[in-house]
Amino acid sequence: MKPNSLLTLENTVTSPIEHGDAGVILKPDGTFKVFSTGIDGPLTPAQEAQGRKLIALSIALRYPEVMMVLERMANDPAIVGDGIDTGPSH
């Protein structure tokens, strides 16, 4: 069953970064860094897909106009559902 929230506990980092992971680090000053671990030869199809996603995210982070569109989408319940699922309440 697809979760009703865009962000869930399952897709937030709760363990150390592992071999083969890739991502974006957002710096406090507004800049960003991309990273990829485990590149030790020709890129695999999965690594190429990660690279394309990192480029797309970099475009959004570099161009305020693109980010504004994404931020509007992130506030649309029809797209993101309930927003952030923090798990069951105690």
All heavy atoms as an XYZ file, in Angstrom:
666
protein
N       0.838     -1.176      0.000
C       0.000      0.000      0.000
C       0.888      1.246      0.000
O       1.833      1.354      0.768
C      -0.896     -0.021      1.242
C      -1.805      1.145      1.348
S      -2.861      0.932      2.813
C      -3.397      2.579      3.010
N       0.581      2.197     -0.870
C       1.357      3.423     -0.963
C       1.032      4.316      0.229
O      -0.118      4.554      0.546
C       1.010      4.146     -2.263
C       1.808      5.391     -2.502
C       1.451      6.001     -3.829
C       2.192      7.298     -4.013
N       1.825      7.954     -5.251
N       2.072      4.839      0.913
C       1.795      5.721      2.054
C       1.102      6.986      1.595
O       1.236      7.410      0.456
C       3.180      6.019      2.631
C       4.144      5.698      1.538
C       3.497      4.669      0.668
N       0.343      7.591      2.514
C      -0.396      8.808      2.213
C       0.475     10.046      2.369
O       0.006     11.148      2.168
C      -1.630      8.896      3.121
C      -2.631      9.899      2.608
O      -2.744     10.112      1.415
N      -3.353     10.522      3.507
N       1.732      9.891      2.721
C       2.632     11.016      2.953
C       3.837     10.921      2.042
O       4.331      9.833      1.764
C       3.100     11.032      4.404
O       2.003     11.180      5.266
N       4.327     12.070      1.612
C       5.508     12.116      0.759
C       6.743     11.653      1.520
O       7.528     10.849      1.044
C       5.713     13.531      0.231
C       6.958     13.754     -0.619
C       6.854     12.957     -1.910
C       7.133     15.226     -0.922
N       6.915     12.173      2.733
C       8.064     11.799      3.553
C       7.602     10.869      4.661
O       6.675     11.186      5.405
C       8.723     13.042      4.157
C       9.337     14.022      3.171
C       9.900     15.238      3.906
C      10.414     13.362      2.350
N       8.264      9.735      4.760
C       7.955      8.759      5.806
C       9.231      8.405      6.551
O      10.334      8.736      6.107
C       7.356      7.477      5.196
O       8.347      6.854      4.377
C       6.112      7.765      4.366
N       9.087      7.711      7.645
C      10.267      7.262      8.382
C      11.144      6.361      7.521
O      12.363      6.350      7.653
C       9.855      6.534      9.660
C       9.225      7.408     10.738
C       8.770      6.546     11.913
C      10.185      8.477     11.217
N      10.525      5.615      6.615
C      11.278      4.690      5.766
C      12.183      5.402      4.768
O      13.168      4.840      4.319
C      10.332      3.751      5.011
C       9.671      2.715      5.884
C       8.480      3.279      6.661
O       7.835      4.244      6.198
O       8.215      2.784      7.770
N      11.848      6.648      4.359
C      12.698      7.300      3.374
C      13.479      8.480      3.946
O      13.916      9.352      3.218
C      11.913      7.699      2.116
C      10.821      8.706      2.371
O      10.727      9.287      3.440
N       9.986      8.920      1.384
N      13.685      8.467      5.258
C      14.602      9.411      5.888
C      15.813      8.632      6.375
O      15.714      7.447      6.678
C      13.945     10.165      7.066
O      13.484      9.209      8.022
C      12.778     11.009      6.595
N      16.945      9.285      6.433
C      18.183      8.601      6.810
C      18.171      8.305      8.305
O      18.082      9.212      9.131
C      19.424      9.442      6.452
C      20.695      8.761      6.924
C      19.482      9.680      4.956
N      18.237      7.027      8.627
C      18.296      6.608     10.023
C      19.517      5.735     10.293
O      19.710      5.286     11.409
C      17.026      5.823     10.413
O      16.897      4.694      9.536
C      15.789      6.692     10.306
N      20.309      5.503      9.242
C      21.519      4.698      9.406
C      22.657      5.387      8.659
O      22.413      6.278      7.846
C      21.286      3.288      8.853
O      20.983      3.346      7.476
N      23.875      4.968      8.912
C      25.009      5.600      8.221
C      24.912      5.430      6.708
O      24.296      4.493      6.206
C      26.218      4.845      8.766
C      25.766      4.250     10.053
C      24.301      3.960      9.870
N      25.510      6.354      5.991
C      25.574      6.257      4.538
C      26.416      5.039      4.190
O      27.439      4.762      4.819
C      26.163      7.556      3.957
C      25.175      8.693      4.224
C      26.482      7.411      2.482
C      25.693     10.057      3.907
N      25.963      4.297      3.171
C      26.604      3.042      2.801
C      27.207      3.108      1.410
O      26.922      4.025      0.634
C      25.558      1.917      2.840
C      24.918      1.719      4.196
C      23.777      0.711      4.163
O      23.348      0.307      3.063
O      23.316      0.334      5.242
N      28.016      2.101      1.094
C      28.610      1.954     -0.232
C      27.509      1.969     -1.285
O      26.516      1.266     -1.151
C      29.400      0.638     -0.292
C      30.069      0.413     -1.599
N      31.287      0.951     -1.897
C      29.690     -0.288     -2.691
C      31.634      0.592     -3.109
N      30.683     -0.166     -3.615
N      27.662      2.796     -2.306
C      26.678      2.866     -3.387
C      25.629      3.945     -3.211
O      24.841      4.199     -4.105
N      25.591      4.584     -2.036
C      24.622      5.656     -1.805
C      25.060      6.922     -2.527
O      26.244      7.128     -2.792
C      24.492      5.967     -0.312
C      23.814      4.862      0.482
O      23.236      3.945     -0.132
O      23.856      4.918      1.724
N      24.090      7.778     -2.812
C      24.357      9.082     -3.409
C      23.352     10.059     -2.828
O      22.289      9.658     -2.364
C      24.228      9.018     -4.926
N      23.694     11.332     -2.824
C      22.754     12.293     -2.273
C      23.215     13.720     -2.420
O      24.210     14.014     -3.088
N      22.454     14.584     -1.777
C      22.728     16.012     -1.792
C      22.844     16.475     -0.353
O      22.021     16.124      0.496
C      21.587     16.792     -2.486
C      21.838     18.286     -2.430
C      21.409     16.326     -3.920
N      23.874     17.251     -0.073
C      24.050     17.851      1.241
C      23.712     19.331      1.111
O      24.297     20.038      0.289
C      25.493     17.673      1.750
C      25.801     16.176      1.895
C      25.703     18.422      3.064
C      27.260     15.869      2.132
N      22.729     19.778      1.892
C      22.347     21.188      1.892
C      23.130     21.889      2.985
O      23.059     21.516      4.155
C      20.842     21.329      2.136
C      19.952     20.595      1.144
C      18.489     20.715      1.564
C      20.167     21.112     -0.252
N      23.905     22.892      2.609
C      24.741     23.622      3.556
C      23.935     24.768      4.181
O      23.014     25.301      3.562
C      25.975     24.177      2.844
C      26.802     23.118      2.087
C      27.351     22.062      2.982
C      28.689     22.476      3.492
N      29.328     21.507      4.354
N      24.268     25.149      5.418
C      23.536     26.228      6.091
C      23.550     27.554      5.325
O      22.613     28.343      5.442
C      24.249     26.376      7.434
C      24.939     25.083      7.656
C      25.289     24.558      6.289
N      24.580     27.790      4.511
C      24.667     29.061      3.781
C      23.882     29.058      2.469
O      23.949     30.009      1.695
C      26.123     29.434      3.527
C      26.826     28.477      2.573
O      26.208     27.500      2.088
O      28.023     28.707      2.305
N      23.149     27.978      2.202
C      22.337     27.905      0.991
C      22.999     27.175     -0.163
O      22.355     26.903     -1.165
N      24.281     26.852     -0.036
C      24.945     26.099     -1.087
C      24.652     24.616     -0.891
O      24.038     24.209      0.099
C      26.469     26.343     -1.070
O      26.993     25.922      0.194
C      26.796     27.816     -1.304
N      25.095     23.818     -1.835
C      24.881     22.376     -1.743
C      26.076     21.635     -2.302
O      26.862     22.183     -3.071
C      23.595     21.961     -2.475
C      23.659     22.168     -3.966
C      24.049     21.137     -4.813
C      23.325     23.383     -4.530
C      24.109     21.324     -6.183
C      23.374     23.585     -5.897
C      23.764     22.550     -6.731
N      26.201     20.396     -1.895
C      27.235     19.491     -2.398
C      26.547     18.181     -2.761
O      25.651     17.735     -2.049
C      28.301     19.186     -1.328
C      28.989     20.403     -0.757
C      29.944     20.995     -1.725
C      30.685     22.158     -1.078
N      31.535     22.837     -1.990
N      26.945     17.589     -3.867
C      26.439     16.268     -4.215
C      27.531     15.258     -3.909
O      28.721     15.577     -3.902
C      26.009     16.177     -5.697
C      24.852     17.108     -5.986
C      27.158     16.444     -6.634
N      27.109     14.032     -3.612
C      28.095     12.990     -3.341
C      27.593     11.662     -3.872
O      26.401     11.447     -4.056
C      28.402     12.874     -1.841
C      27.281     12.265     -1.046
C      27.222     10.888     -0.835
C      26.293     13.057     -0.507
C      26.184     10.331     -0.109
C      25.261     12.515      0.224
C      25.204     11.145      0.421
N      28.530     10.785     -4.135
C      28.236      9.415     -4.518
C      29.348      8.557     -3.955
O      30.519      8.914     -4.037
C      28.177      9.289     -6.040
O      27.838      7.975     -6.414
N      28.984      7.454     -3.360
C      29.983      6.554     -2.771
C      30.134      5.316     -3.646
O      29.234      4.943     -4.388
C      29.574      6.112     -1.358
O      28.380      5.332     -1.455
C      29.337      7.301     -0.455
N      31.277      4.707     -3.553
C      31.476      3.412     -4.178
C      31.720      3.424     -5.672
O      31.521      2.425     -6.330
N      32.149      4.555     -6.229
C      32.455      4.564     -7.662
C      33.912      4.153     -7.816
O      34.825      4.890     -7.478
C      32.191      5.946     -8.277
C      30.708      6.257     -8.175
C      32.674      5.983     -9.720
C      30.280      7.554     -8.796
N      34.108      2.938     -8.302
C      35.462      2.411     -8.422
C      35.688      1.754     -9.781
O      36.501      0.866     -9.923
C      35.760      1.436     -7.282
C      34.681      0.380     -7.115
O      33.790      0.287     -7.981
O      34.727     -0.347     -6.117
N      34.969      2.190    -10.765
C      35.116      1.642    -12.111
C      34.047      2.241    -12.998
O      33.468      3.284    -12.679
N      33.748      1.585    -14.105
C      32.689      2.088    -14.979
C      31.359      2.157    -14.217
O      31.075      1.325    -13.347
C      32.616      1.051    -16.100
C      33.921      0.327    -16.052
C      34.372      0.382    -14.616
N      30.555      3.166    -14.537
C      29.274      3.334    -13.857
C      28.306      2.218    -14.224
O      28.208      1.828    -15.391
C      28.652      4.675    -14.214
C      29.396      5.926    -13.776
C      28.663      7.175    -14.272
C      29.541      5.973    -12.276
N      27.610      1.739    -13.233
C      26.553      0.761    -13.471
C      25.300      1.513    -13.912
O      25.205      2.736    -13.734
C      26.232     -0.018    -12.181
O      25.673      0.899    -11.223
C      27.477     -0.684    -11.596
N      24.318      0.820    -14.476
C      23.062      1.496    -14.814
C      22.420      2.185    -13.606
O      21.876      3.280    -13.729
C      22.184      0.371    -15.361
C      23.167     -0.597    -15.951
C      24.342     -0.555    -14.996
N      22.510      1.576    -12.433
C      21.949      2.194    -11.223
C      22.689      3.481    -10.873
O      22.072      4.476    -10.482
C      21.996      1.210    -10.053
N      24.022      3.483    -11.005
C      24.801      4.688    -10.728
C      24.510      5.779    -11.751
O      24.455      6.958    -11.412
C      26.296      4.362    -10.689
C      26.700      3.562     -9.478
C      28.118      3.035     -9.590
O      28.579      2.673    -10.671
N      28.820      2.987     -8.459
N      24.301      5.399    -13.004
C      23.934      6.380    -14.022
C      22.581      7.004    -13.694
O      22.405      8.217    -13.843
C      23.909      5.733    -15.403
C      25.296      5.399    -15.923
C      25.261      4.698    -17.266
O      24.161      4.456    -17.818
O      26.344      4.389    -17.778
N      21.635      6.193    -13.221
C      20.320      6.713    -12.828
C      20.462      7.658    -11.637
O      19.818      8.716    -11.593
C      19.374      5.555    -12.497
N      21.310      7.291    -10.671
C      21.571      8.186     -9.534
C      22.138      9.514    -10.027
O      21.743     10.579     -9.557
C      22.579      7.558     -8.563
C      22.021      6.498     -7.664
C      23.113      5.922     -6.761
O      24.303      5.922     -7.101
N      22.702      5.419     -5.617
N      23.053      9.453    -10.964
C      23.662     10.662    -11.500
C      22.641     11.573    -12.165
O      22.674     12.789    -11.976
N      21.726     10.997    -12.937
C      20.687     11.802    -13.578
C      19.802     12.478    -12.532
O      19.433     13.648    -12.673
C      19.844     10.943    -14.518
C      20.580     10.554    -15.796
C      19.670      9.897    -16.811
N      19.069      8.659    -16.326
C      19.627      7.459    -16.419
N      20.822      7.318    -16.965
N      18.998      6.390    -15.970
N      19.488     11.769    -11.465
C      18.670     12.354    -10.395
C      19.437     13.449     -9.665
O      18.873     14.491     -9.321
C      18.216     11.272     -9.417
C      17.183     10.344    -10.027
C      16.812      9.220     -9.086
C      15.839      8.280     -9.764
N      15.521      7.111     -8.930
N      20.722     13.238     -9.427
C      21.531     14.271     -8.778
C      21.604     15.528     -9.642
O      21.555     16.646     -9.126
C      22.939     13.748     -8.477
C      23.041     12.726     -7.350
C      24.465     12.173     -7.277
C      22.632     13.327     -6.019
N      21.707     15.360    -10.952
C      21.720     16.520    -11.845
C      20.387     17.249    -11.773
O      20.345     18.480    -11.676
C      22.060     16.096    -13.290
C      23.526     15.659    -13.370
C      21.783     17.234    -14.280
C      23.907     14.969    -14.661
N      19.291     16.503    -11.777
C      17.965     17.127    -11.703
C      17.803     17.886    -10.392
O      17.307     19.023    -10.370
C      16.875     16.065    -11.853
N      18.230     17.283     -9.286
C      18.150     17.970     -7.990
C      19.051     19.201     -7.973
O      18.678     20.245     -7.417
C      18.525     17.015     -6.857
C      17.530     15.880     -6.606
C      18.129     14.868     -5.643
C      16.213     16.414     -6.084
N      20.207     19.106     -8.583
C      21.128     20.245     -8.637
C      20.519     21.403     -9.418
O      20.696     22.564     -9.050
C      22.457     19.825     -9.271
O      23.093     18.849     -8.470
N      19.793     21.095    -10.481
C      19.129     22.151    -11.247
C      18.109     22.861    -10.365
O      18.040     24.091    -10.341
C      18.474     21.575    -12.516
C      19.569     21.196    -13.513
C      17.484     22.569    -13.127
C      19.074     20.424    -14.703
N      17.333     22.082     -9.619
C      16.337     22.694     -8.732
C      17.011     23.555     -7.670
O      16.518     24.632     -7.331
C      15.484     21.613     -8.076
N      18.137     23.102     -7.146
C      18.831     23.862     -6.107
C      19.548     25.088     -6.670
O      19.712     26.090     -5.979
C      19.827     22.955     -5.373
C      19.177     21.865     -4.535
C      20.226     20.843     -4.103
C      18.466     22.452     -3.330
N      19.936     25.040     -7.912
C      20.686     26.140     -8.536
C      19.781     27.259     -9.033
O      20.130     28.424     -9.000
C      21.527     25.578     -9.690
C      22.186     26.605    -10.584
C      23.209     27.450     -9.852
N      23.883     28.364    -10.739
C      23.451     29.582    -11.048
N      22.321     30.015    -10.566
N      24.141     30.354    -11.854
N      18.591     26.894     -9.506
C      17.703     27.878    -10.127
C      16.475     28.121     -9.258
O      15.607     27.255     -9.140
C      17.291     27.417    -11.529
C      18.489     27.345    -12.448
C      19.098     26.134    -12.729
C      19.032     28.503    -12.995
C      20.215     26.069    -13.550
C      20.143     28.451    -13.814
C      20.735     27.234    -14.094
O      21.840     27.177    -14.892
N      16.362     29.301     -8.646
C      15.247     29.606     -7.748
C      13.871     29.403     -8.385
O      12.938     28.988     -7.709
C      15.468     31.070     -7.370
C      16.916     31.324     -7.602
C      17.311     30.412     -8.730
N      13.754     29.662     -9.687
C      12.466     29.497    -10.352
C      12.010     28.042    -10.318
O      10.823     27.763    -10.134
C      12.547     29.979    -11.814
C      13.004     31.409    -11.980
C      14.529     31.578    -12.009
O      15.273     30.588    -11.817
O      14.974     32.716    -12.195
N      12.937     27.125    -10.519
C      12.609     25.695    -10.481
C      12.241     25.301     -9.053
O      11.262     24.588     -8.821
C      13.784     24.846    -11.012
C      13.487     23.361    -10.888
C      14.101     25.214    -12.458
N      13.013     25.780     -8.091
C      12.741     25.454     -6.687
C      11.371     25.978     -6.264
O      10.648     25.303     -5.528
C      13.840     25.994     -5.784
C      13.673     25.605     -4.324
S      13.583     23.813     -4.025
C      15.257     23.334     -4.325
N      10.997     27.174     -6.732
C       9.687     27.729     -6.363
C       8.554     26.832     -6.861
O       7.580     26.604     -6.147
C       9.524     29.150     -6.908
C      10.338     30.169     -6.142
S      10.070     31.913     -6.577
C       9.782     31.904     -8.302
N       8.690     26.286     -8.066
C       7.674     25.365     -8.586
C       7.608     24.112     -7.712
O       6.525     23.657     -7.336
C       7.968     24.990    -10.061
C       7.064     23.858    -10.524
C       7.830     26.198    -10.964
N       8.759     23.568     -7.369
C       8.793     22.371     -6.531
C       8.241     22.646     -5.133
O       7.539     21.812     -4.558
C      10.209     21.815     -6.449
C      10.752     21.241     -7.756
C      12.216     20.855     -7.591
C       9.925     20.057     -8.207
N       8.551     23.809     -4.581
C       8.022     24.151     -3.258
C       6.505     24.281     -3.293
O       5.818     23.849     -2.360
C       8.680     25.423     -2.731
C      10.118     25.194     -2.301
C      10.832     26.461     -1.865
O      10.251     27.567     -1.963
O      11.992     26.348     -1.435
N       5.963     24.866     -4.373
C       4.502     24.936     -4.503
C       3.922     23.530     -4.576
O       2.901     23.226     -3.957
C       4.101     25.753     -5.732
C       4.193     27.247     -5.516
C       3.449     28.039     -6.575
N       3.841     27.732     -7.945
C       4.809     28.356     -8.614
N       5.507     29.330     -8.046
N       5.091     28.018     -9.841
N       4.560     22.656     -5.337
C       4.096     21.276     -5.437
C       4.178     20.577     -4.082
O       3.294     19.801     -3.727
C       4.927     20.516     -6.479
C       4.704     21.000     -7.895
S       5.835     20.225     -9.078
C       5.203     18.549     -9.072
N       5.231     20.873     -3.319
C       5.418     20.241     -2.010
C       4.357     20.665     -1.008
O       4.156     19.989      0.000
C       6.808     20.566     -1.466
N       3.680     21.767     -1.275
C       2.605     22.227     -0.395
C       1.221     21.840     -0.893
O       0.225     22.239     -0.309
C       2.685     23.749     -0.219
C       3.840     24.137      0.667
O       3.989     23.618      1.758
N       4.671     25.036      0.184
N       1.158     21.076     -1.972
C      -0.122     20.666     -2.559
C      -0.487     19.278     -2.033
O       0.142     18.280     -2.396
C       0.004     20.646     -4.082
C      -1.297     20.332     -4.785
O      -2.227     19.799     -4.148
O      -1.376     20.612     -5.993
N      -1.525     19.178     -1.191
C      -1.906     17.877     -0.631
C      -2.274     16.846     -1.697
O      -2.141     15.647     -1.465
C      -3.113     18.190      0.253
C      -3.113     19.655      0.442
C      -2.356     20.258     -0.692
N      -2.712     17.298     -2.863
C      -3.033     16.352     -3.932
C      -1.781     15.632     -4.425
O      -1.866     14.530     -4.957
C      -3.713     17.088     -5.095
N      -0.624     16.254     -4.229
C       0.643     15.657     -4.666
C       1.340     14.943     -3.521
O       1.804     13.815     -3.670
C       1.576     16.736     -5.264
C       0.930     17.322     -6.524
C       2.965     16.176     -5.565
C       1.651     18.523     -7.082
N       1.423     15.589     -2.364
C       2.229     15.049     -1.262
C       1.425     14.337     -0.186
O       1.999     13.847      0.778
C       3.095     16.145     -0.604
C       4.044     16.749     -1.607
C       2.243     17.213      0.036
N       0.129     14.289     -0.329
C      -0.665     13.637      0.696
C      -0.626     14.444      1.978
O      -0.748     15.661      1.965
N      -0.413     13.767      3.063
C      -0.424     14.413      4.375
C       0.892     15.104      4.703
O       1.044     15.646      5.789
C      -0.731     13.391      5.469
C      -2.137     12.817      5.315
O      -3.011     13.522      4.798
O      -2.336     11.661      5.718
N       1.869     15.059      3.810
C       3.133     15.739      4.065
C       4.171     14.815      4.667
O       4.755     14.011      3.977
N       4.358     14.900      5.944
C       5.375     14.110      6.633
C       4.712     13.160      7.605
O       3.959     13.567      8.479
C       6.378     15.011      7.380
C       7.075     15.955      6.396
C       7.400     14.178      8.141
C       7.955     16.982      7.043
N       5.008     11.866      7.456
C       4.493     10.841      8.356
C       5.564     10.561      9.391
O       6.618     10.030      9.087
C       4.167      9.576      7.576
C       3.670      8.448      8.461
O       3.551      8.641      9.691
O       3.432      7.359      7.911
N       5.316     10.947     10.630
C       6.303     10.735     11.695
C       6.093      9.426     12.426
O       6.703      9.170     13.433
C       6.258     11.894     12.696
O       4.938     11.988     13.228
C       6.637     13.210     12.039
N       5.222      8.584     11.907
C       4.984      7.289     12.519
C       3.837      7.348     13.505
O       3.203      8.382     13.689
N       3.571      6.213     14.137
C       2.447      6.161     15.074
C       2.659      7.055     16.275
O       3.776      7.205     16.768
C       2.370      4.694     15.485
C       3.601      4.042     14.985
C       4.267      4.960     14.001
N       1.595      7.689     16.729
C       1.666      8.523     17.938
C       1.626      7.628     19.153
O       0.967      6.609     19.180
C       0.488      9.480     17.973
O       0.515     10.324     16.857
N       2.348      8.040     20.188
C       2.368      7.252     21.429
C       1.498      7.909     22.448
O       1.310      9.052     22.563
C       3.788      7.115     21.975
C       4.673      6.338     21.061
N       4.517      5.010     20.817
C       5.720      6.710     20.298
C       5.429      4.577     19.966
N       6.174      5.623     19.639
